[in-house]
């Protein structure tokens, strides 16, 4: 992150983007109950759609109205990860997606966690979320609601299933690509820091 960008990041907690991220976190337990309890797939689709919309909105509002905050930089990706993982587990429990897909996506997050931990222990600030990672999350958040619509019969289900799987496949590929880019970015930052310390 450049000095100019870091100056624009505030320490405010109560901002509209942060409220939207917190709302996504509050929706998670409601979504899990709706999807696994009464198995109301239409309502589950609606909750996931709200999550995807708020994820898009908080980023747009934060950038356009200069509301980027340090809390938001932590809260937004946490909300994204928790929603993606919880939705995948629900879909797997409902046997809508295979468990290997859950493992593939969770493995990416575990790999990223260890990269972040490694960077942090060497005194480097958390690296900003890469736009490729946001694009991957968007694909997954668009694909997963469609898979809930694919559980019924009729035209809607017939259209939702291939479209939902297309987003999931694209999202999974981009998800891992973003992890590779993040690892390269971390390596470059650490190399620059070593050169700076040795100078």
Buried (B, 14 or more C-beta within 10 A) or exposed (E): EEEEEEEEBBEBEEBBBBBBBBBBBEBBEEBBEBBEEEEBBEBBBBBBBBBBEBBBEBBEBBEEEEBBBBBBBEBBBEBBBEBBBBBBBBBBBBEBBEEEBBEBBBEBBEBBEEBBEEBEEEEBEEBBBBEBBBBBBBBBBBBBBBBBBBBEEEEEBEEBBEBBBBBBEBBBEBBBBBBEBBBEBBEEBBEEBEEEEEE
